[in-house]
Amino acid sequence: MQKTEEQTRRPFHETIVEAISRAPSDDLACLAKLIIATKVQKGHDEIITAWKKRTVFFIDTFGVSASLLEQKQASAKKPEGEKKGINLDDLQQETEKLLALLNDRQPGLMSWNEFVQERLQNLYKLTSQALDK
């Protein structure tokens, strides 16, 4: 059975750790530029460990470890709502739609009730993501 493209893709931190261990020494400068230019979501420690192991005989003139530590610290300082993946713009948009429906109440109309239910379901999904439920 042939794997689909989605099944063969891995997170950046996994592929870059493998690339660091396999790349020729001449390519490390290129990898360093790639790592520094990339917003690394997770796996900072694994990348730093692989980088230090590979460059143990060099001085880390590329600044990879410092860049990754900075990104790791920045992600740790994010507000709680942002960490859990809530998009405040989406939340505001859904809330405004619900408020508009409530301001123009027409509970006797089936379509109005369906729209209210849809808005409430969307708000539930957004808040559930924020609460990891």
Secondary structure as UniProt FT lines:
FT   HELIX           5..8
FT   HELIX           12..22
FT   HELIX           25..27
FT   HELIX           28..37
FT   HELIX           44..54
FT   TURN            55..57
FT   TURN            61..62
FT   HELIX           64..76
FT   HELIX           80..83
FT   TURN            84..85
FT   HELIX           88..103
FT   TURN            107..108
FT   HELIX           110..130
FT   TURN            131..132
//
